[in-house]
């Protein structure tokens, strides 16, 4: 079987990200897929529950310094009950976005399924935001993304984004440890991910308070 797709030239990585336009493109994807008939949902290959069952009984996991932090992240993630309000990409991060000065392309739809739109947004935000930048600049990027996003898809909520950011980060951390093993390198990466996620989530929570009610 052959899967014929449009060829997209290989562009150098964009040095500037237009978060407003990025939000518009992602919301257009979420909006337009609602109208497409016959989309076949894919199985979630990185199910949090199954990966967690595999990791928590690993003898090496008992020794890591972030064990309790990760347990709390898992508890929060599993406790979330979000509406499956659209088809999501499922792996919408920098590695599945091609961008240049004019256009943004979404690629690789092998994880498409019905879930909450904020899962895609959290994946995208966490991979595109430079967490080393100032809080003011990060806040501007986030608000610009929101303004672009609601052009095509009205459902945007800062609290749901915060909760889904925790889910995305938790899945990523557990997948890293399950598939790459527990050693000094992966533990260092996990601690960095948890630290970055906490900073980004704090900024999002402040935006939620500013917008009142999360929207």
Residue pairs with C-beta under 8 A, 6 or more apart in sequence:
8 98
8 105
8 107
11 98
11 99
11 100
14 99
14 100
14 101
17 99
17 128
17 141
18 144
19 128
19 141
19 142
19 144
19 145
19 148
20 144
20 145
20 147
20 148
21 104
21 148
22 99
22 104
22 124
22 128
22 145
22 148
23 144
23 145
23 146
23 147
23 148
23 149
23 150
23 151
24 148
24 149
24 151
24 152
25 104
25 106
25 148
26 92
26 106
26 120
26 121
26 124
26 149
27 148
27 149
27 150
27 151
27 152
27 153
28 152
28 153
29 89
29 106
30 86
30 87
30 88
30 117
30 120
30 152
30 153
31 86
31 152
31 153
33 39
33 86
33 87
33 112
34 86
34 87
36 87
39 87
39 112
40 112
41 87
41 112
41 113
41 114
42 90
42 110
42 111
42 112
42 113
43 113
44 90
44 111
44 113
45 111
46 171
46 175
48 74
48 77
48 78
48 167
48 170
48 171
48 174
49 78
51 171
51 174
51 175
51 178
52 74
52 174
54 178
55 61
55 174
55 177
55 178
58 177
58 182
60 181
60 182
61 67
61 177
61 182
64 182
64 187
64 190
65 187
65 191
66 187
66 190
66 191
66 194
69 194
70 170
70 173
70 174
70 190
70 194
73 166
73 169
73 170
73 173
73 194
74 170
74 174
76 163
76 166
76 170
77 166
77 167
77 170
77 171
80 163
80 164
80 167
82 115
82 116
82 118
82 119
82 160
82 163
82 164
83 116
84 114
84 115
84 116
85 116
85 117
85 155
86 114
86 115
86 116
86 117
86 153
87 112
87 113
87 114
88 112
88 113
88 114
88 115
88 116
88 117
88 119
88 120
89 96
89 106
89 109
89 111
89 112
89 120
89 123
90 110
90 111
90 112
90 113
90 115
90 119
90 120
91 108
91 110
91 111
91 123
92 106
92 120
92 123
92 124
93 123
93 124
93 126
93 127
94 127
94 128
95 127
96 106
96 107
96 108
97 104
97 105
97 106
97 107
97 124
97 128
98 104
98 105
98 107
99 105
116 160
116 164
117 153
117 155
118 156
118 157
118 160
118 161
118 163
118 164
119 164
119 167
119 168
121 145
121 149
121 156
121 161
121 164
122 161
122 164
122 165
122 167
122 168
123 168
125 142
125 145
125 161
125 165
125 200
126 165
126 168
126 169
126 196
126 197
126 200
128 141
129 138
129 141
129 142
129 200
130 138
131 138
131 196
131 199
131 200
135 203
138 200
138 203
139 203
139 206
139 207
142 203
142 204
142 207
143 207
146 156
149 156
150 156
156 215
157 214
157 215
158 204
158 205
158 207
158 208
158 211
158 214
158 215
159 208
159 214
160 214
161 204
162 201
162 204
162 205
162 208
165 197
165 200
165 201
165 204
166 197
166 201
169 193
169 194
169 197
172 193
173 190
173 193
173 194
176 186
176 189
176 190
176 193
177 186
177 190
180 186
208 214
